[in-house]
Amino acid sequence: MSTYMAKKETVERKWYIIDAAGKPLGKTAAAAATILRGKHRPEFTPHVDCGEFVVIVNASKAVLTGKKLEQKFYRRHSGYIGGLKEVSYKTLMATKPEFAMEHAVKGMLPHNSIGAKAITRLKVYAGEAHKQQAQKPVPYEI
């Protein structure tokens, strides 16, 4: 008996929709990363991109547990002296909740070409409305 190895040409991709309203940002991001990577499928193959499409709605209604809203920061550095920029998650969730969700999901994907391809299949929306009705996404419960 030989081990089944998936091929990228034979992978059929489905669309899933995740509602983040009232759910923790991290748990929502972890579920999305699992689907994007394809680890929920029985034919998962580590070196092949077996993932599927994910639409996350209501990203602005995702919650951060504990004191993360006040104590957690998104930081980036320009590379120059004194070039550290930081934004608290309270401000980030109020202004750009889609970016906060994408950033969380991207950190949970592998940092290679498979992860880079997988992040392109993620669509995040702050509200309830989305543009993927034609793909008929299936609801995914966390």
Stockholm file with secondary structure:
# STOCKHOLM 1.0

chainA/1-142         MSTYMAKKETVERKWYIIDAAGKPLGKTAAAAATILRGKHRPEFTPHVDCGEFVVIVNASKAVLTGKKLEQKFYRRHSGYIGGLKEVSYKTLMATKPEFAMEHAVKGMLPHNSIGAKAITRLKVYAGEAHKQQAQKPVPYEI
#=GR chainA/1-142 SS CCCCCCCTTTCCCCEEEEECTTSBHHHHHHHHHHHHHTTTSTTCCTTSCCCCEEEEECGGGCBCCTTHHHHCEEEEECSSTTCEEEEEHHHHHHHCHHHHHHHHHHHHSCSSHHHHHHHTTEEECSSSCCSCGGGCCEECCC
#=GC SS_cons         CCCCCCCTTTCCCCEEEEECTTSBHHHHHHHHHHHHHTTTSTTCCTTSCCCCEEEEECGGGCBCCTTHHHHCEEEEECSSTTCEEEEEHHHHHHHCHHHHHHHHHHHHSCSSHHHHHHHTTEEECSSSCCSCGGGCCEECCC
//
